Each structure stands twice: as C-alpha cells, then as structure tokens.
Amino acid sequence: MKKILALAVLVMAVSFLAAGQTPETKPAQAKPAGEKVAAPETKPAEAKPAVEKATASSRVDQELIKLDQEWGEAGLRGDTATLNRILADDFQGSGPAGVQTKAQNIAEAKSNSANITNATYKADEYTVRWLDKDTAIMFHRAVEKGQNKGADYTDQHRSIHVWKKVNGRWQVVASQAIPIPQQPAP
C-alpha cells in the first residue's frame, strides 16, 4: 500500500511539474511548498534557500542531496557498487528510456559509461518535502554534459525522487526524470 501511495504521489507531482514547463515558457516562480535547499558544494555565503525553515530535517535534506549527487556521478561512471547502495531493491524509475527496475537502471548506466567521456553532472534547485520521518520527496534540476562516442552532448532534466529509509539507510524507491527542452539559440 505504501508503494502505491508513493507512486501516486510521484505521478501527481510529475504531472504538475510537467504541466508548468513547455518550450515556450519558463516554470512559474511561485514559492515552493517544500524547502528549497542549496547543494552541499555551494558556499554557505552564496546559498540562500528560497524558503527558510528551522527544523532538524535540513541536516537530513543535505544528506539526501549528497546521495543524489553521488547517484548522478555514479551513473556517468557506471559505478555499480554506488548504484546498488543508493537504489532500493524494489526501485522503479521512469524517464525517456521507459520504466526501469534497479537491475535495468544499473545495466544501462554500466553500458552507457563505456561511451561517455569528459562528463560532468551538476544538480541544483533542490526542494525536499517530507511525507514522514522516513520518507521524503525530492525535486531538482540536473545538467549532464560530456561526450558520447566522441560527440558533445548536453542532457538537462528535472527529476523527482522518492527517498525511503530502508534498514537504517536512505535509498531511492521511485524516480521520474523529465527532459528540459533545449532552447534554440537566438
């Protein structure tokens, strides 16, 4: 039942996220309902969350953001050990390649990493919302740049992840990635 609830929340959130973004328009600049959190590598003087919230969860928010960034880097490198640690055994992800299980996601990352060079992964615009003390929904934007088989590429997307504390360890149980359309050069 919890999986169905998490998946329903994920689908609704992705629908709202996708509805607010088209190639001709930018997302609305309304304040998010959750807490927008600066990425850990950002200097504290530069990091000014859009919504201030004085709770103990900000430490856990930062932990989840760090794990998310490790996940992005591991995907580029095909780091199966890190991917195995971060993705829950019952993980389900959805994106341009379709719906994937944990095993499919790891196999794709491992296969793709052989062709990817000089790649970087940068994520920002994090928002973390809590369903309960062991379940969080994370939204963010990510940009991946590099070379695939020698050709330059850029992948920009917005993601939503459902994080769950499983056996004392944070893992992703569900994920959705939505491509951000490339704007034509003026």
C-alpha positions, -999 to +999 in steps of 0.1 A: +000+000+000+029+024+008+044+017-026+011+025-043+008+058-023+044+068-031+039+060-068+006+080-068+023+110-052+052+107-077+028+106-107+008+136-094+039+156-087+055+149-121+022+158-138+022+192-120+059+197-128+054+188-165+023+210-168+042+241-158+070+237-183+068+240-221+095+250-246+080+285-249+075+292-212+096+291-180+082+274-148+062+297-126+083+315-100+059+308-071+075+298-038+076+261-034+056+244-007+087+224+004+121+237+015+144+247-013+178+236-002+212+246-016+235+219-028+262+210-003+291+221-025+277+256-027+295+280-003+272+290+026+276+327+019+261+321-016+234+296-006+202+314+003+172+289+004+141+303-012+121+293+019+137+294+053+127+266+077+143+260+111+140+222+115+163+193+122+154+179+088+178+203+070+207+181+080+189+151+065+180+172+035+217+178+029+224+141+033+198+133+007+212+159-017+247+145-013+234+110-020+216+123-051+248+139-064+267+106-058+239+088-077+243+112-107+281+108-107+279+070-103+255+069-133+281+086-155+309+063-144+288+031-144+297+027-107+276-003-099+286-005-062+273+030-056+242+025-077+235-008-058+238+011-025+216+041-034+188+023-054+164+002-033+159-034-044+123-026-054+133+007-072+112+018-102+123+047-123+107+063-153+123+085-179+129+088-217+140+052-218+108+040-202+102+023-168+132+006-153+139-017-124+170-014-103+188-040-123+178-024-156+189+011-144+223-003-133+228-023-165+220+008-186+245+030-166+272+004-169+267+001-207+264+038-214+295+047-193+318+029-218+309+056-244+309+086-221+340+108-216+347+142-201+313+142-185+301+164-156+269+161-136+256+192-118+223+194-100+206+224-083+172+239-074+166+212-048+134+211-029+128+183-003+093+176+011+087+151+039+058+126+040+070+112+073+103+109+092+114+081+069+100+092+035+110+123+015+102+135-020+130+154-037+127+177-067+157+191-086+172+202-119+203+185-134+226+192-163+249+165-176+275+175-202+302+155-219+310+134-249+292+103-260+312+083-286+332+115-292+302+137-299+294+166-275+261+162-256+240+180-230+212+164-211+191+187-189+162+173-169+140+179-139+137+150-115+115+138-087+127+111-064+111+093-035+136+085-008+129+060+019+149+050+049+154+012+044+172-008+071+187+024+085+200+036+051+185+062+027+176+047-007+156+058-037+125+037-042+110+057-071+122+083-096+109+102-126+131+123-150+116+149-174+138+163-201+141+201-203+137+211-239+167+228-254+160+265-263+171+274-298+200+299-299+189+335-306 
